[in-house]
Amino acid sequence: MLAGIIIVLFIVLLLLSVPIGSTLGIISIAPSLIDHDFGISAEFIIRSMFGGIDSFALLAIPMFVLSGIIMARGGISKKLFDTFSYFLADKTAGIPCAVVVTCLFYGAISGSAPATVAAVGAMSMPVMLRLGYEKKFSTALVAVAGGLGVIIPPSIPYILYGSATGASVSKMFIAGVIPGILVAVLLMGYCVYYCKKNGEDKEKIKEEVNSLKENDS
């Protein structure tokens, strides 16, 4: 009976658009409030919640999120993309490769794949579509390249895994460098193959590069 009430309460809270964090907190405390014979008191659950966030390692996660927000609001991701586009645009698949390298560097700072996809995608997708790249290719490239934020250190999942299992976070960071770079190289290799097979609009790309040079000057 209690389990059914909790499930219904959980569904109702979701339908009311209550934030998922608040919903989980309410659901955690609700059994002890509904049934006073429940084995775990609400006070114990609340103390456990606060005790769980009292972790020096987990403090890195909101700092990574903050750095990602600062980069997105400050336009750092766009400047990274413009820089790599400036040097790579005249090469085959230069713009897609610039997207991959931008995701690599952004992920190395933010530590989050969703933040990388959101920040780099919102800025690079309109450029790629304007230059004539297919929407499916552009979307897939940004989504996959954004995953470098999980592989390349520092990475939020590495910290969570290390905190939960006791594994060395620094060793996982070191172990993620080469795989992250290899994934980026393979993605750029596919971009070159795709662009050689389907072609590129060199005139539009040249105009884009010229506009970057004018802005730089």
Secondary structure, DSSP 8 states (H G I E B T S, - for coil): -HHHHHHHHHHHHHHTT--HHHHHHHHHHHHHHH-TT-SS-HHHHHHHHHHHT--TTTTHHHHHHHHHHHHHHHTHHHHHHHHHHHHHTTSTTHHHHHHHHHHHHHHHHH--HHHHHHHHHHHHHHHHHHTT--HHHHHHHHHHHHTHHHHSSS-HHHHHHHHHH---HHHHHHHHHHHHHHHHHHHHHHHHHHHHHH---HHHHHHHHHHHHHHH-
